[in-house]
Each structure stands twice: as C-alpha cells, then as structure tokens.
Amino acid sequence: MIPLSIPNFEGNEVKYVSDAVSQGWVSTGGAYVSRMEELLSEYTSSYAVACQSGTSALHMALYDLGISHGYMVLVPTLTFIAAVNPVTYVGAEPVFMDCDDSLCIDPEKIDEFCITECKYDGQNLIHTKSGKKVKAIIVVHVFGNIADMEKIMDIADRYNLYVIEDATEALGSRIEFGRYKGRMAGTIGNFGALSFNGNKIITTGGGGAVLSTDKDKALHIKYLSTQAKDDPHFYIHNEIGFNYRMTNVQAAIGCAQMEELEEFISRKNKNYQIYLELLEGDVFGYILQFRDNIRSNKWFYSLVIDKEKCPLDIKELICVLSKAGIETRPIWGLIGEQKPYIECVSYKIEKAKYYSERIINLPCSTNLTKGQIEEVVNTLRKYIEK
C-alpha cells in the first residue's frame, strides 16, 4: 500500500521521548513543552503557545478576541470542519464564503459580501438581513498554499475585523514577495493556528499551537490553555480556562520533528516537481499549483480531474486506486452544505463546488520515493485511459 500521508520518524524522536519518560515528565508540563514553544517561536518569528490541537488553538483565539453570541465570522466553505466548529463553540455564527483558484478563501467575494450584504457604521460591520455584527475572518491556508493576505488584511482594516489564520496545513509556508515578504503563514493576522496531527508535515501525535506577534496575547492564550491558573502553587482562577495543554511526551516528539522540518519541506517540493513532470501533458487532469509569490511546504498534492476525460467519478476513482494499493482522498464536502450548518448564510459558492467535485489528493508522505510516485501515476493512467 502506498499511503496518502504518514508520519516520518527518522530523527531523535525515540531519544527525546525516552528522556522525557525516564525523567517522569510525561504529562502537561516539562522542559520539552517549553523547548517546543521556543523552536516554533524562533522558526516563525512570533510568540508560540503549544496546545492540544489545531481546533483548540482556533477556539482559544476566538475566545481571546471576544467573539461570542450575536457575532458572525466569515469562514471558507471549502475546508475541514474543524476550522469552523470553534465558531459555534463560542456561540457565534459562521458565514460561508467561496474559494478562489488557490482553494483558499476568496477575498474578492469577501469584499463583495461586505459591500452588498452589510453596512459599516464606522465601528462595526453589520449584516443587513440579520442585524448581527460581522467581527472576524478565519482564513485557512489550504494544503500548504497561502491565501491572498494583502487583500484580506486590507478588507479587515477597512471594516475593523479580526483575522485568524488557520495555518494547520501550512507550517513552513512563507511569503516571498510583496508587503508581507518573509512572513510565515499564521503570523500576519491577529492569531495563527498550527496542527501537529499525524498526517501533517510534522507531528506530535496530536497537538497544535497558537501563534501571535503580540506577546501579551500569547501570554493570555497560555493562561487560558492551563485552566487560567493564576499562580504556580495556589489554585486561584480569575477566568474560565481550558485543559488545552500539550503533553511533554508529545512535545518531545515535536522537538525532534522540528529538527527535520526543512528537510521534510525540501522532500515535499522535490516530489511535487516529480508529479508535475510525470503528469505534464496528460489530458485527464493537472496538478494544482501554488501561489507564485510563496515558498510553500507543499503539504498536499491536488490532482484536478477533467470530468469529461475521466470515465470514473471521484468516488469510483478513489475506490479503484485503493484496491490497487494506492491511498488517495477527496477534498472535503462543503461545510455550508453539511447538516449542522445548512441553515447558515452562504454567499455565492461557485468555485468551491467546482473543485470539490474534481479534486483527489495523491500520496505525499515525506518518505515517498520516486518509484512510488511513478507507480501512482501509471496506475492513474491505467484506470483513467482504459
């Protein structure tokens, strides 16, 4: 079986975990948690707080910004549902927006929505039909791409909106040109969220992190993640906090993974180029490219299928590839069409529908070999061109 995306443990993972276990520091405290935060801070040039998951990172970011009942948050419909659920955790309402050709949220549609569906009173953006305040935008940097942050931040500044970057798939993606040259995904808005799930470019088994360029904001997130405990010795709590701490064992794995991150990104980029070359000229589809002003971590490789040239629909193609020993996956079902969110506002969803019916993601593990990539491509041709 050629897997879709599996973790790669070829560094100091066993050494660091054994050290944590031998010292008895296995739970939600210990030197590796602090070290993981230091490594992330150095790498992203921001303040980093380790936590339980990317979902918890988004939840705390919304909570810190005061997003709650009566507010609306603009979110992409083409994303994993974990990017949207935290909006409901704080009692707010998501408004589903379309994607552009990068698969990230479309700033042109956001701007149009703000102009045609809302009014701005100089302080708040008010959704005309519901009377609710639109307070924030959650931007998901899909598959290692980076959304058009210049346009998004301009809109946010114009309407006094917060921006939270879901960079759970984009650790290591960096803007190379323009206003935000040198900035990492997750470090431009008010907060960024990272994930270290098993399929991400680096993993801690689970876990995530919050990024902020504001030290005070980062300290408040740290406080919230540790049950809002006011001191190290006495159990005094002046806010409602969360048990969103990363464990020391997870952080031990993460420290070893951080040492390999740039090597993993190099391999991802190399294998992406191999896919591009092998599939060049194929009439049944093409590999989706990344923005030309970024250095992407190339987390996932998306094949856009030409439905007129492929005899199988996406579900059938994924199934036959699986039987042939190749694991692939579709893009997500549109969140605005899912049962929990069907009654929420969706605004001119067009490209998201198009891509959701045409994309399959190909194997992309950091230990993927050229021979395996050739097998994937040859198997694709076998079932599509027969």
C-alpha positions in Angstrom: 0.0 0.0 0.0 1.3 3.5 -0.9 -0.3 5.6 1.9 -1.6 9.1 1.5 0.4 10.9 4.2 2.1 9.2 7.1 4.4 10.5 9.8 8.2 10.2 9.4 10.2 9.3 12.5 13.8 9.2 11.3 15.4 11.7 13.8 15.7 12.0 17.5 12.1 11.1 18.4 12.8 7.9 20.4 15.8 9.6 22.1 13.8 12.6 23.3 10.7 10.6 24.3 12.8 8.1 26.3 14.4 11.1 28.0 11.0 12.5 29.0 9.8 9.2 30.2 13.0 8.5 32.2 12.6 11.8 34.0 8.9 11.1 34.8 7.8 14.2 32.9 5.1 12.7 30.6 2.0 14.9 31.2 1.2 18.6 30.7 4.4 20.1 32.0 8.1 19.6 31.3 11.1 21.0 29.5 10.2 19.7 26.1 7.0 21.7 26.1 9.0 24.9 26.7 11.6 23.8 24.1 8.9 23.1 21.5 7.5 26.6 22.0 11.0 28.1 21.7 11.6 26.3 18.5 8.3 27.3 17.0 8.9 30.9 18.1 12.4 31.0 16.5 11.1 29.4 13.3 8.1 31.6 12.8 9.5 34.9 14.3 6.4 35.1 16.6 5.3 34.0 20.0 4.1 30.4 20.1 2.0 28.6 22.7 1.8 24.8 22.5 -1.7 23.3 22.9 -3.8 20.2 22.5 -4.8 20.6 18.8 -5.3 23.0 15.9 -9.0 23.0 16.9 -8.2 24.1 20.4 -5.9 26.8 19.0 -8.7 28.3 17.0 -11.1 28.1 19.9 -8.8 30.0 22.2 -8.1 32.6 19.5 -11.8 33.3 19.1 -12.3 33.3 22.8 -9.5 35.8 23.4 -10.8 38.1 20.8 -14.2 38.2 22.5 -16.1 36.6 19.7 -19.4 35.3 21.1 -23.2 35.2 20.8 -24.6 37.7 18.3 -21.4 37.9 16.2 -20.8 36.5 12.7 -17.5 35.1 11.5 -16.6 34.8 7.8 -15.2 31.3 7.1 -14.4 29.2 4.0 -16.9 26.5 2.9 -14.1 24.5 1.3 -12.1 23.4 4.4 -12.0 20.7 7.1 -14.9 21.2 9.5 -12.5 21.7 12.4 -11.8 25.2 11.1 -15.5 26.1 11.5 -16.7 24.3 14.6 -14.8 26.6 17.1 -17.0 29.4 15.8 -20.0 27.6 17.2 -18.1 26.7 20.4 -18.1 30.4 21.3 -21.7 30.9 20.3 -21.1 32.9 17.1 -22.4 32.1 13.6 -20.3 31.2 10.6 -20.9 32.8 7.2 -19.6 30.6 4.4 -17.5 32.1 1.7 -16.3 30.8 -1.7 -12.7 29.9 -2.6 -10.5 31.2 -5.3 -8.3 29.1 -7.6 -5.7 28.6 -4.8 -8.5 26.8 -2.8 -8.2 29.4 -0.1 -11.0 31.9 0.8 -11.7 34.4 -1.9 -11.0 38.0 -0.9 -13.0 39.3 -3.8 -16.1 37.6 -2.6 -15.4 38.7 1.0 -15.2 42.3 -0.3 -18.4 42.0 -2.3 -20.2 40.4 0.6 -19.2 43.3 2.9 -20.4 45.9 0.3 -23.6 44.3 -0.8 -24.9 42.4 2.2 -23.6 44.6 5.1 -23.4 48.1 6.2 -20.5 49.7 8.1 -21.2 52.3 10.8 -17.6 53.4 11.3 -17.1 50.9 14.1 -18.9 47.7 13.2 -19.8 45.8 10.1 -23.5 44.9 10.4 -25.1 42.1 8.4 -28.1 43.8 7.0 -30.6 40.9 6.9 -29.9 39.6 10.5 -28.6 42.7 12.2 -25.7 40.8 13.6 -22.1 42.1 13.8 -19.5 40.6 11.4 -16.5 40.5 13.7 -13.8 38.3 12.2 -12.5 36.3 9.2 -11.0 32.8 9.6 -8.5 32.2 6.8 -7.4 28.7 6.0 -4.2 28.2 4.2 -5.3 25.1 2.2 -2.8 22.3 1.6 0.2 24.5 2.2 -0.9 27.4 0.0 -1.2 30.8 1.5 -4.3 32.9 0.9 -4.1 36.4 -0.6 -3.3 38.0 2.8 -2.7 41.5 1.4 -6.2 41.8 0.1 -7.7 40.1 3.2 -5.9 42.3 5.6 -6.9 45.4 3.6 -10.6 44.3 4.0 -10.1 43.6 7.7 -8.6 47.0 8.2 -11.4 48.7 6.3 -14.2 47.1 8.3 -12.5 46.7 11.7 -12.4 42.9 11.5 -10.1 40.4 13.3 -8.2 37.9 11.2 -7.4 34.4 12.5 -5.2 32.3 10.2 -5.7 28.6 10.2 -2.2 27.5 9.2 -2.7 23.9 10.3 -1.7 22.7 6.9 0.9 25.4 6.2 3.7 25.2 8.7 6.8 26.4 6.8 4.9 28.1 4.0 6.4 31.6 3.6 5.6 34.7 1.6 8.5 35.6 -0.7 7.3 38.9 -2.3 5.1 41.8 -1.5 4.0 43.6 1.6 4.5 40.6 3.9 7.8 39.3 2.4 9.5 36.9 4.8 6.3 36.3 6.9 5.3 32.8 7.7 1.7 31.5 7.3 0.0 32.1 10.6 1.9 35.3 11.6 0.1 38.0 9.7 -3.4 38.2 11.3 -4.3 38.5 15.0 -3.6 34.9 15.6 -2.4 31.8 13.8 -3.2 28.2 14.5 -1.0 25.1 13.8 -1.7 21.4 13.9 0.6 18.5 14.6 -1.8 15.7 13.8 -0.3 12.5 12.4 -0.8 13.5 8.8 0.7 17.0 9.0 4.2 17.9 7.8 5.5 17.4 11.3 3.6 15.6 14.1 3.5 15.3 17.8 0.9 12.5 17.5 -1.7 15.1 18.3 -1.3 18.7 19.5 -1.2 22.2 18.0 0.0 25.7 18.7 -1.2 29.3 18.7 1.0 31.9 17.0 0.8 35.7 17.8 3.2 38.6 17.2 1.7 40.2 20.3 3.4 38.9 23.5 0.6 39.8 25.8 -1.9 38.0 23.6 0.3 34.9 23.6 0.7 35.0 27.4 -3.1 35.2 27.7 -3.5 32.2 25.5 -1.0 30.3 27.6 -3.0 31.3 30.7 -6.3 30.1 29.1 -4.8 26.8 28.0 -3.7 25.9 31.5 -7.1 26.3 33.2 -6.5 30.0 33.8 -4.5 29.2 36.9 -3.2 32.5 38.4 -0.1 31.2 40.1 2.1 28.1 40.2 1.3 27.0 43.8 -2.3 28.0 44.8 -5.5 27.2 42.9 -6.8 30.7 42.2 -8.6 31.2 38.9 -9.9 34.6 37.7 -11.1 33.4 34.3 -12.7 30.3 32.8 -9.9 28.4 31.2 -9.4 25.2 29.2 -7.5 22.0 29.6 -5.8 22.5 26.3 -2.2 21.8 27.2 0.3 19.8 25.2 1.9 16.9 27.0 5.7 16.7 27.5 5.8 13.4 25.6 4.1 15.0 22.6 6.5 17.9 22.8 9.5 15.6 22.9 8.3 14.1 19.5 7.7 17.6 18.3 11.2 18.9 19.1 12.7 16.1 17.1 10.3 16.8 14.2 11.2 20.5 14.2 14.8 19.5 13.6 13.7 17.8 10.4 11.1 20.3 9.2 13.2 22.0 6.5 14.4 18.6 5.2 10.7 17.5 5.0 9.8 20.6 3.1 12.6 20.0 0.7 11.4 16.5 0.0 7.8 17.7 -0.4 8.9 20.2 -3.0 11.1 17.7 -4.8 8.3 15.1 -5.0 5.8 17.8 -6.1 8.1 18.6 -9.1 8.2 14.9 -10.0 4.4 14.7 -10.1 4.3 17.8 -12.3 6.8 16.4 -14.7 5.2 12.9 -14.9 1.7 14.3 -15.4 2.7 17.1 -17.8 0.5 16.9 -20.9 -2.0 14.5 -19.5 -5.4 15.3 -20.8 -7.4 13.9 -17.9 -6.2 16.5 -15.3 -3.5 18.6 -13.9 -1.7 19.1 -10.6 -2.9 22.2 -8.8 -0.1 24.8 -8.5 0.7 27.1 -5.6 0.8 30.9 -5.5 3.9 32.1 -7.3 4.8 34.6 -4.5 5.3 32.0 -1.8 7.6 29.2 -0.7 5.0 26.5 0.1 5.6 23.5 2.3 3.7 21.5 -0.5 1.8 19.6 2.2 -0.7 18.0 -0.2 -0.7 17.4 -4.0 -4.1 18.0 -5.5 -5.0 16.4 -8.9 -7.8 18.3 -10.6 -9.7 15.8 -12.8 -11.2 16.7 -16.1 -14.6 15.1 -15.7 -15.2 14.9 -19.4 -11.9 13.0 -19.9 -12.2 10.6 -16.9 -14.6 7.6 -17.2 -14.9 7.4 -13.4 -16.3 9.9 -10.9 -14.1 10.9 -8.0 -15.5 8.3 -5.6 -15.1 5.5 -8.0 -11.6 6.6 -8.9 -10.6 6.7 -5.2 -12.0 3.2 -4.6 -10.3 1.6 -7.6 -7.0 3.2 -6.6 -7.4 1.9 -3.1 -8.0 -1.7 -4.4 -4.8 -1.2 -6.4 -2.9 -0.3 -3.3 -2.8 3.4 -3.6 -4.4 5.6 -0.9 -5.9 8.9 -2.1 -8.6 11.1 -0.7 -11.2 13.6 -2.0 -11.3 17.2 -0.9 -13.8 18.0 1.8 -17.5 18.1 1.5 -18.6 21.8 1.6 -19.2 22.7 5.2 -22.0 25.1 4.4 -23.9 22.1 2.9 -23.4 19.9 6.0 -26.3 19.1 8.3 -25.0 21.3 11.3 -24.6 24.3 9.1 -27.2 24.0 6.3 -29.3 27.0 7.7 -26.3 29.3 7.9 -25.6 32.1 5.4 -23.6 31.0 2.3 -22.5 33.6 -0.2 -22.2 32.9 -3.9 -20.5 29.5 -3.6 -19.2 28.7 -7.1 -15.5 27.7 -7.4 -15.7 25.6 -4.2 -18.4 23.4 -5.8 -16.3 23.1 -8.9 -13.2 22.0 -7.1 -15.0 19.7 -4.6 -16.2 17.6 -7.5 -12.9 17.3 -9.3 -10.0 17.1 -6.8 -8.3 14.0 -5.5 -5.2 14.2 -3.3 -2.3 12.0 -4.2 0.2 10.3 -1.9 2.6 12.9 -0.5 4.4 11.4 2.6 7.9 12.8 3.2 9.4 9.3 2.7 7.6 8.8 -0.6 10.1 7.5 -3.3 10.3 8.4 -7.0 9.4 4.8 -7.8 6.2 5.1 -5.8 5.3 8.3 -7.5 5.8 6.6 -10.9 3.5 3.8 -9.7 0.8 6.2 -8.6 0.9 8.0 -12.0 1.0 4.8 -14.0 -1.9 3.4 -12.0 -3.9 6.6 -12.6 -3.4 6.3 -16.3 -4.4 2.6 -16.3 -7.8 3.4 -14.8 -8.5 6.7 -16.5 -7.3 6.0 -20.0 -8.6 2.4 -20.4 
